Amino acid sequence: MTIVVTTPTGHVGSRVVRLLLQAGVRPRVLVRDPGRLDEGTRARVDVCRGDLTDAGFVREAVAGARTVFWVDPTSHAAPDPIATSLETAAPLVAAARAGDVDRVALLSSIGAEKRHGVGHIDALAGIETALDATGADVLHLRCAYFFTNLLLDLEGLSRGVLTTAFDPGHAMPWVDPRDVAEVVAVRLLNDGWRGRVVQAVHGPEDLTFGRVARILTEALGYEVRLEPVAEDALRETLRAGGLSAPAVEGIVGMSAGSRDLVPEQARDLLTTTPTRLGGWAHAELRPLLAAHQGPGAA
């Protein structure tokens, strides 16, 4: 069983690699800088060093694999993020179409089921569609909003401010990437699934950003207030930061397109994961904020 893991140093990929190793599988990892892998991991995996934007590298690295776990590496700030995501996945799609890869597990997102109008998530919808047409067995793992997205604004949270352009009153699933990795790993190790499979990966509850602010207040030990940002104000900020028009709309579109989003798959035994935001925030976010704030922080 040859399992290829992309982005093996990310929040999800690193945990997937660890779980596969613990299951007795030696995965093939595609990584730009092997030095980012810890020494113990490097000794136990097959390392393919290269860039996922290099079509030749990707095609050669995935050839002959039973299963490829694909995580789109494209930054939301790329000049044309949707086009870049689709171009980056193209060699994987070609390998699946040619029969060089038997199965692909795609880290997708809730919102991809809309197919259009959800910003950069539209790229994941396009990758889903392209993989569906290859004839390979494909698994689309549609993940909820990651807890770790909160790490993108440690400065704001350290000041007690939670900023968002999402509808503050719209409840949506939140999920711990470690729980996502556990679902990914068991799916990769299960050799029985066939055809096209879609599985949502939700956390244990749907949360509004208002509720998130209250959870963080309790977990962090100080008040965190919600500060909604209008879409036009976000556009202005992103443009001032030098982002291109496609990048701006890719970012704004994710929040705008999620305002009426109801995930295609409801919460049930198969789609719900256990970790609650409060526990994660106390164990993971609180120490990071203390380090960010410096000596003397709570």
Secondary structure, DSSP 8 states (H G I E B T S, - for coil): --EEEESTTSTTHHHHHHHHHHTT---EEEES-GGGS-HHHHTTSEEEES-TT-HHHHHHHHTTEEEEEE-----TTSSSHHHHHHHHHHHHHHHHHHTSEEEEEEEEETTGGG-SSSTTHHHHHHHHHHHHTTSSEEEEEEE-EEGGGGGGGHHHHHTTEEEESS-TT--EEEE-HHHHHHHHHHHHH-----SEEEEEEB-SSEE-HHHHHHHHHHHHTS--EEEE--HHHHHHHHHHTT--HHHHHHHHHHHHTTTT---SS-SSTTTB----HHHHIIIIIHHHHHHHH-TT--
